[in-house]
Amino acid sequence: MLTTEQVRAAANDDARIGPLSTIAWSAEALPGPLARAAYEGARETTSCGWGIPMSDGVVNVEVALLEPQVEQELRTALTASNEYTYESFSRVDVFHRDVEDGIGSVLAYALSDGLWVIVDGTLVTKTTAAELARDVMGRIPTS
């Protein structure tokens, strides 16, 4: 979905960042029951991640294929929430926020035409997470 170089650039070129062979990620990592249910009910999902070995430094990317009604419910809830910053880029809606749980991280969503890209991690800012989510969305072929 992304190259290691793109992730390194988003994380200020940290040369220690490399692809993760296993990703310990699940819908439980998402804030809110609507987001968790949407991901768990997705028609298809895929995940990948990068990190700094032996640290809490990670960037995860998840992509889910949603039913149109589920995507619209999620978009409506995110738009109404005061916890997310909203931006729109040529048919892609992007929502991002800081997550204060645990060690703290960043979460960004991109939504368009049934696709939901999720970027979360400790090595990115809200801005770079949103940019990565848009980049991934632009790499996914649409039919």
QUIJO-V910889 format. One line per field, one symbol per residue. phi: phi as a letter, one per 20 degrees, with the letter a starting at -180 (. if undefined). psi: psi as a letter, one per 40 degrees, with the letter a starting at -180 (. if undefined). burial: + if it has 16 or more other ideal C-beta (glycine too) atoms within 10 Angstrom, else -. A space follows every 10 residues. Layout:
BEGIN
phi: ???
psi: ???
burial: ???
END
This chain:
BEGIN
phi: .cefffffff dmlffffbfe fccecbgffe fnffffffff effbbbcbbc adglbeebcd ccccedfgff gfffgfffff feededbcck mdeccbaede flenbccccc calndcddcc rdecegffff ffffgfgfee fdd
psi: diiddddddd fffheehiih dihgiideeh hidddddddd eidiiiiiii ihifiehihi hihihiiddd ddddddddde ieeihhihhg ehhhhiiihe ibeiaihiih hhfehhhhhi ieeiiddddd dddddddeeh hi.
burial: ++---+++++ +-----+--+ --+-+-+-++ +--++--++- -+--+-++++ ++----++++ ++++-+---+ +--++--+-- ---+------ -++++++-+- ----++++++ ++--++++++ +++++--+++ +++++++--- ---
END
